[in-house]
Amino acid sequence: MLINILTEKIVMKRDRIQIMNTILGICQDGAKKTIIVYRANLSFRLADTYLRWLVEQGYLAFNGKQYKITPEGERFLTTLSDLTRLIYQK
């Protein structure tokens, strides 16, 4: 957790697990890269890195227009969600 002294806002950094969890959740019904970038609050460069990796692993499929979660991606999303709950449970 970082504190920005000028605005006195608390800024939470997300880890890779949270980012992948967010991307997979967004892609459940299919989503274009622009939608993923805005909803996940990522830069296009960072989104490209994650999307490429998720496609290479078989968790997302890209049909030339949209990214859509695969059945294996659904299982991975469930695992990530469970892991996120365990790690960040207060």
C-alpha positions in Angstrom: 0.0 0.0 0.0 1.4 3.4 -1.0 0.4 6.8 0.3 0.5 9.7 -2.1 1.5 12.6 0.2 0.3 15.3 -2.2 -3.3 14.0 -2.4 -3.3 12.0 0.7 -4.9 9.1 -1.2 -4.1 5.5 -0.4 -3.1 3.7 -3.6 -3.4 -0.1 -3.6 -1.1 -1.9 -6.0 -2.5 -5.1 -7.6 -0.4 -8.2 -8.0 -0.4 -10.6 -11.0 -3.1 -12.8 -9.5 -5.5 -10.0 -9.1 -4.9 -8.7 -12.6 -5.3 -12.1 -14.3 -8.5 -12.7 -12.2 -9.9 -9.3 -13.4 -9.0 -10.0 -17.0 -10.5 -13.5 -17.0 -13.7 -12.2 -15.3 -14.1 -9.5 -18.0 -13.6 -12.0 -20.8 -16.4 -14.4 -19.6 -18.8 -13.1 -22.2 -16.2 -12.0 -24.7 -14.5 -8.6 -24.7 -12.4 -6.5 -27.1 -9.0 -5.3 -25.9 -10.2 -1.8 -25.4 -12.9 -2.9 -23.0 -10.4 -5.1 -21.1 -8.0 -2.2 -20.8 -10.6 0.2 -19.4 -12.4 -2.2 -17.1 -9.2 -3.7 -15.7 -7.5 -0.2 -15.5 -4.4 -1.3 -17.4 -2.2 0.3 -20.1 -2.4 -1.2 -23.5 1.2 -2.5 -23.2 0.5 -4.2 -19.9 -2.8 -5.6 -21.2 -0.9 -7.0 -24.3 1.5 -8.9 -22.0 -1.2 -10.5 -19.9 -3.5 -11.3 -22.9 -0.7 -12.9 -24.8 0.3 -15.0 -21.8 -3.3 -16.0 -21.1 -3.8 -17.0 -24.7 -0.6 -19.0 -24.9 -1.6 -20.9 -21.7 -5.0 -21.7 -23.2 -7.0 -19.7 -20.7 -8.3 -17.3 -23.3 -9.2 -17.6 -27.0 -8.9 -14.8 -29.5 -11.1 -14.9 -32.6 -9.6 -11.9 -34.3 -12.0 -9.5 -32.6 -12.7 -10.6 -29.0 -11.0 -12.4 -26.2 -13.2 -15.2 -24.7 -12.4 -17.4 -21.7 -12.0 -21.1 -22.4 -13.2 -24.0 -20.3 -9.7 -24.3 -18.9 -9.7 -20.6 -18.3 -12.9 -21.0 -16.3 -11.2 -23.5 -14.0 -8.2 -21.2 -13.7 -10.5 -18.3 -12.8 -12.1 -20.3 -10.1 -8.7 -21.3 -8.7 -7.5 -17.6 -8.9 -10.7 -16.4 -7.2 -10.3 -18.9 -4.4 -6.6 -18.0 -4.0 -7.4 -14.3 -3.9 -10.0 -14.9 -1.2 -7.5 -16.8 0.9 -4.6 -14.4 0.5 -6.6 -11.1 1.0 -9.1 -12.3 3.6 -9.1 -10.0 6.5 
